[in-house]
Amino acid sequence: MQGHQVILFALLVIITSATEITFFGAYENFPIIGNQSTIDADQIVLFINVTKCPTTVCSCEVRSNASNNALAVNFSTTNSDRGSVKVEQLRADTVYSFELICIGADKSAMLVLKTDFGRPSAPEQISCNLAGNHARLAWQRPSTPAGPIHNYRLTLNRTTITESIPGDATTYTMANDYVWGTEYNLVLTACNTNRKNESICSDPSLSSLTFYMEATTTTSKPKPSPANRLSCFITYPIILLFISLNVLL
């Protein structure tokens, strides 16, 4: 009976001394503003809390489908149970999986996260022509949207005309009549709004267009002068009719 008690005691010691993963996530808690996400378009910072590490310094690593190499967790010098790891060079608006493995833990922890929306590439194949009296733009969506494309922004001669062109639009007709002979310097940018409510737009230097229609003049024919008129007389036996005919020579 005494031998069984010793075995049971040993099992209890193994179970209670195993490393426990108490937190694995991508946000920090701040005293006033609360939880703040640490997920960006091109990187994710993961935070880890562990207890009961078998040594004075905890040892953990994070494996991900973003890389073939595991990343070592950096533990705080002031709080040995709390650590973090930064996963970089990620693609925007992309799903990644992460596995936290700690020495002494009986199981790992899993996370599936999606990166934030990022900066889209510029709209492509931008063109402008006249639709009636209005300038009309047409374009193709960015080849690398880095998100859903929230809106398009249009500037005319460095003045913003609109920022509310829908993200699924591929044409836009300007409200005001085009003034013939006026040069339009147009810039169309694609914008995403990320989860932090920040607007991130494409490089404006890659999507500029100059539109110009030369003013046309109409030449009217000059009115005939009196010297260009021809008068004709037709005589009848009793009645003399005088008819003055104006004929353009």
CORLIN-V925013 format. One record per residue. N is the residue number from 0. RES is the residue in three letters. NEAR is the number of other ideal C-beta (glycine too) atoms within 12 Angstrom. D_CENTER is the distance of its C-alpha to the mean C-alpha in Angstrom with 1 decimal. Layout:
# CORLIN-V925013
N_RES_NEAR_D_CENTER / N_RES_NEAR_D_CENTER
This chain:
# CORLIN-V925013
0_MET_7_71.1 / 1_GLN_8_70.4 / 2_GLY_9_68.6 / 3_HIS_10_66.2 / 4_GLN_11_65.3 / 5_VAL_12_64.5 / 6_ILE_13_62.1 / 7_LEU_14_60.4 / 8_PHE_14_60.0 / 9_ALA_14_58.4 / 10_LEU_14_55.8 / 11_LEU_13_54.9 / 12_VAL_14_54.4 / 13_ILE_16_52.0 / 14_ILE_15_49.9 / 15_THR_16_49.7 / 16_SER_18_48.8 / 17_ALA_21_45.8 / 18_THR_31_42.4 / 19_GLU_26_40.3 / 20_ILE_35_36.5 / 21_THR_21_35.9 / 22_PHE_25_32.1 / 23_PHE_32_29.2 / 24_GLY_28_25.7 / 25_ALA_33_22.5 / 26_TYR_22_23.1 / 27_GLU_20_25.5 / 28_ASN_16_27.9 / 29_PHE_11_28.5 / 30_PRO_8_31.7 / 31_ILE_7_30.3 / 32_ILE_10_26.6 / 33_GLY_10_27.1 / 34_ASN_16_24.9 / 35_GLN_19_21.7 / 36_SER_27_19.3 / 37_THR_25_19.1 / 38_ILE_36_16.3 / 39_ASP_32_13.3 / 40_ALA_30_10.7 / 41_ASP_25_13.4 / 42_GLN_27_16.5 / 43_ILE_37_18.6 / 44_VAL_29_21.8 / 45_LEU_41_24.5 / 46_PHE_37_27.6 / 47_ILE_42_31.0 / 48_ASN_30_34.2 / 49_VAL_36_37.4 / 50_THR_22_41.1 / 51_LYS_24_44.4 / 52_CYS_28_43.5 / 53_PRO_22_46.6 / 54_THR_16_46.6 / 55_THR_9_46.0 / 56_VAL_21_42.6 / 57_CYS_33_40.2 / 58_SER_24_38.7 / 59_CYS_41_35.5 / 60_GLU_28_32.8 / 61_VAL_38_29.5 / 62_ARG_27_29.0 / 63_SER_32_25.7 / 64_ASN_21_24.5 / 65_ALA_29_22.0 / 66_SER_19_25.1 / 67_ASN_8_28.7 / 68_ASN_15_29.9 / 69_ALA_21_30.6 / 70_LEU_29_29.5 / 71_ALA_22_32.3 / 72_VAL_36_31.8 / 73_ASN_23_32.7 / 74_PHE_26_35.0 / 75_SER_17_35.6 / 76_THR_10_38.9 / 77_THR_8_39.6 / 78_ASN_16_38.8 / 79_SER_22_39.6 / 80_ASP_26_38.3 / 81_ARG_27_34.7 / 82_GLY_34_32.3 / 83_SER_29_28.7 / 84_VAL_35_26.9 / 85_LYS_26_23.5 / 86_VAL_36_21.8 / 87_GLU_20_19.6 / 88_GLN_19_17.8 / 89_LEU_29_15.9 / 90_ARG_25_13.0 / 91_ALA_31_9.9 / 92_ASP_28_10.4 / 93_THR_29_13.9 / 94_VAL_18_17.3 / 95_TYR_31_19.9 / 96_SER_22_23.5 / 97_PHE_38_25.7 / 98_GLU_28_29.4 / 99_LEU_40_31.4 / 100_ILE_29_35.0 / 101_CYS_37_37.5 / 102_ILE_22_41.1 / 103_GLY_25_43.6 / 104_ALA_27_41.3 / 105_ASP_18_42.5 / 106_LYS_15_39.1 / 107_SER_24_35.5 / 108_ALA_30_32.4 / 109_MET_20_29.3 / 110_LEU_30_25.7 / 111_VAL_19_22.8 / 112_LEU_31_19.4 / 113_LYS_25_15.8 / 114_THR_33_13.3 / 115_ASP_32_10.6 / 116_PHE_34_6.8 / 117_GLY_35_5.8 / 118_ARG_31_4.7 / 119_PRO_38_4.1 / 120_SER_26_7.6 / 121_ALA_32_9.1 / 122_PRO_41_10.4 / 123_GLU_22_13.8 / 124_GLN_17_17.4 / 125_ILE_32_17.1 / 126_SER_23_20.5 / 127_CYS_31_22.4 / 128_ASN_20_25.8 / 129_LEU_20_28.1 / 130_ALA_18_28.3 / 131_GLY_13_31.5 / 132_ASN_15_31.3 / 133_HIS_21_27.5 / 134_ALA_34_24.9 / 135_ARG_24_22.6 / 136_LEU_36_19.3 / 137_ALA_23_18.2 / 138_TRP_30_15.5 / 139_GLN_22_14.1 / 140_ARG_29_10.8 / 141_PRO_33_8.9 / 142_SER_17_11.2 / 143_THR_25_8.9 / 144_PRO_31_5.9 / 145_ALA_33_5.9 / 146_GLY_34_5.8 / 147_PRO_22_7.1 / 148_ILE_37_4.9 / 149_HIS_30_6.7 / 150_ASN_28_8.0 / 151_TYR_42_8.9 / 152_ARG_34_11.0 / 153_LEU_40_14.3 / 154_THR_25_16.9 / 155_LEU_29_20.5 / 156_ASN_16_22.7 / 157_ARG_13_20.6 / 158_THR_14_20.7 / 159_THR_19_17.8 / 160_ILE_26_18.8 / 161_THR_24_16.2 / 162_GLU_22_12.9 / 163_SER_16_13.5 / 164_ILE_28_13.1 / 165_PRO_19_12.2 / 166_GLY_25_9.2 / 167_ASP_14_12.1 / 168_ALA_23_13.8 / 169_THR_23_14.9 / 170_THR_25_17.5 / 171_TYR_30_18.2 / 172_THR_23_21.8 / 173_MET_29_22.6 / 174_ALA_16_25.0 / 175_ASN_15_27.5 / 176_ASP_15_30.0 / 177_TYR_27_29.5 / 178_VAL_19_32.3 / 179_TRP_17_33.9 / 180_GLY_13_34.1 / 181_THR_20_31.1 / 182_GLU_19_28.4 / 183_TYR_32_24.8 / 184_ASN_21_22.4 / 185_LEU_37_19.0 / 186_VAL_33_15.5 / 187_LEU_47_12.5 / 188_THR_37_9.0 / 189_ALA_46_5.7 / 190_CYS_38_3.8 / 191_ASN_34_3.0 / 192_THR_25_6.7 / 193_ASN_28_8.2 / 194_ARG_25_11.9 / 195_LYS_17_13.3 / 196_ASN_12_12.0 / 197_GLU_18_10.2 / 198_SER_23_7.7 / 199_ILE_32_5.6 / 200_CYS_37_5.4 / 201_SER_36_6.7 / 202_ASP_20_10.4 / 203_PRO_25_12.4 / 204_SER_11_15.4 / 205_LEU_22_14.3 / 206_SER_31_14.0 / 207_SER_25_17.1 / 208_LEU_29_20.0 / 209_THR_17_23.5 / 210_PHE_29_25.3 / 211_TYR_19_29.1 / 212_MET_20_31.9 / 213_GLU_11_35.3 / 214_ALA_12_37.6 / 215_THR_8_40.5 / 216_THR_8_44.0 / 217_THR_6_46.8 / 218_THR_6_50.4 / 219_SER_6_53.0 / 220_LYS_8_56.6 / 221_PRO_8_59.2 / 222_LYS_10_61.6 / 223_PRO_13_65.1 / 224_SER_10_67.7 / 225_PRO_10_71.4 / 226_ALA_10_72.6 / 227_ASN_15_70.5 / 228_ARG_15_72.3 / 229_LEU_15_75.0 / 230_SER_14_77.9 / 231_CYS_13_80.2 / 232_PHE_12_83.6 / 233_ILE_13_85.1 / 234_THR_11_88.8 / 235_TYR_10_90.6 / 236_PRO_7_94.4 / 237_ILE_6_94.4 / 238_ILE_8_90.9 / 239_LEU_10_89.0 / 240_LEU_12_85.3 / 241_PHE_12_83.1 / 242_ILE_14_79.6 / 243_SER_13_77.2 / 244_LEU_13_74.2 / 245_ASN_16_71.1 / 246_VAL_12_69.9 / 247_LEU_13_67.1 / 248_LEU_9_68.5
